[in-house]
Amino acid sequence: MSDIVVLTGPPGAGTDAAADILARRIPNGAVIDTALLQGMIAAGRRPPWDDGEEGGARRELTVRNACALAANLAAAGYTPIVCDLLTDRTAALYRTLLAPAAVTIVLLLPSFDAVDQRNASRTPPVAAEGLRALYESQRRLSDFDHLLDTTSLNAAAVAERLFEDVITP
């Protein structure tokens, strides 16, 4: 069983919705949404595909804040589920900062067509060039423990698969 679960995937993969359902399914589940942490920075944030030097520093600060919350929640007996858009660099940072906790990184990766279709119903939708860049960044991710194709799964089905494969293997 994982002490801490980190979910990543492009917009439309179902990370946020599945995390919310999964957190309610397990005793003491807690969701850490890094988009909320990034939004706390009053100066705004850069889009993930425009991750220059300043954006990189903010991303690292977000990971450090998410890890501090996750470690505190885990120490208090909760099972944190972190939602973040990872790179191999940030995945390694999660593993380092959360050691010795058992961290499981799960990549939710539907087809690009599914992501594109789901994006059309978002308010506001992610711009086409950004959506493609985010999708490709997730497709190239190599530092993860489980891969789940969510193309034909709704959020409840994703949460159930996570419960079976990650929480109670």
N, C-alpha and C positions, 0 to 999 in steps of 0.2 A: 504494500500500500504506500502511496505517495504521502509525504508530509505536506508538500506544496505542489500544486498543479499550475503550469503556465500554458495558457492557450494562445496560439498565434494563428494568423491566417489573413488573407486579403479581405477588404470590405465585402460583405455578402457571404462570407464563409460560415457565419453563424456563431462566432465566438462569444459575443456578448449575451445573446439570447440563451445559448446552451449553458453558459456559465451560471446565469441566473437560475435556470431550472435545476441544474446539477447541485448548486449550493443549497437549494431548498430540499433536495432529495437526500442529502447526507446530513448526519448530525453535526451541528456546529459549522456548517459551510459558510464561507464568507467570500465575497467577490471584491477584487481590487481592479478597478478600471483605470488603466494608465492614461486614458484620454482625459479623465477628470483631473488626474494629477498634473498633466501637462497644462490643462486649462487654468490651473491655479496661478500660473505665471502671468502676471498682468501685462507684460510686454508682448504677449501673444506667442504663437509658436509657428514654426516653419512646417510646411507639409512634409511628410516623411520622405518623399522622393527628392526634396530639396534640402538635403541634410548637411549643409556646409559646416564650417567650424563651429559657429554659434549653435546651429541646430544639433550638432553632435554633442556639444556640452550639455544642452538641455535634455537630450535623450538620455545621456548618462545620469544626470540628476534625477530624471524620472525613474530610471531603473533603480537607483539607490533608494529613492523614497518608497518605491513599491516593495523593495526587499526589506526595508525597515518595517513597513506595515506587515508584510507577510511573516517575518520573523516574530514580531510581537504577537500577532494573532496565533501563530503556531505554538508559541510558548504558553499561551493562555488556553490551549486545548482546541483551537479552531482549525479547520482545514481551509487554508486560503486557496482561492482560484484566481490567478492573475491573468488579465486579458491585456495583451500587448502585441504590437507588430514587431516581431523580432528580426534581428540580423544575426549572423553567426557571432559577431562581436558582443551584442547585447545578451545573447543566449549564454555565452561563456561567462559574462558578468553576473547573470542571475545565479549560475551554478557556483561561482566563486563566493559571492556575497552571502549566499544562503547555506553554504556548507557548514556543518555536516548534515543538514536536513536532506531528506530524500526528495529531490526535485524531479518532476516528470514534465517534460516539454512535449506538448501535443500540437502538431501542425494540422489544422483543418484546411483542406485544399480541394474545393470543388473545381469543376472545369471552368475555363475562362468564360465560356458562353453563359454558364449559370451565374457567375459573378456579374457579368455585364447585364443580364436580365434582372437580377436582384437590385443592382445599383440604380436601375431606372425608377424603382419605386422608393428610393431613399430621398429624404428631404433635408438638405439639398443633396443631389447626387454628386459623387466624386467625378471630377472632370476626366474625360476619356484618357488623356495622356497620363494622368496621375493614376487612374485605375489600372492601366496596363503596367505601369512601372511598379506599383505595389504588388500586383499579381506576380510579376516576374521575380521580384525580390523574394517573395515567399516560395516560389517554385525552385529558386536556387538555394534556399536555406538547407544546410546540411546538419546543423546541430539540433536535432530533435530526437525524441525517444519513440514516439508513435505518430503515424500518419493516418489520417482519416479523410477519405473522399466524401464530402458532404453534398455532392451534386444532387442526389436524389433523396436526401434526408432533411426532414424538418428539424427545428430546434429540439423538440422533445426526443426525437429519435437519436440525435447527436448526443444529448445529455445521457440517454440510456446507454449508448455505446461507451461513452466515457466512464460511466458508473461501472459497467461490466469490465472494461479493459484496463482502466487506470486505478479506480478507487478500490475495487474488490476483485483483483485478478486471481 
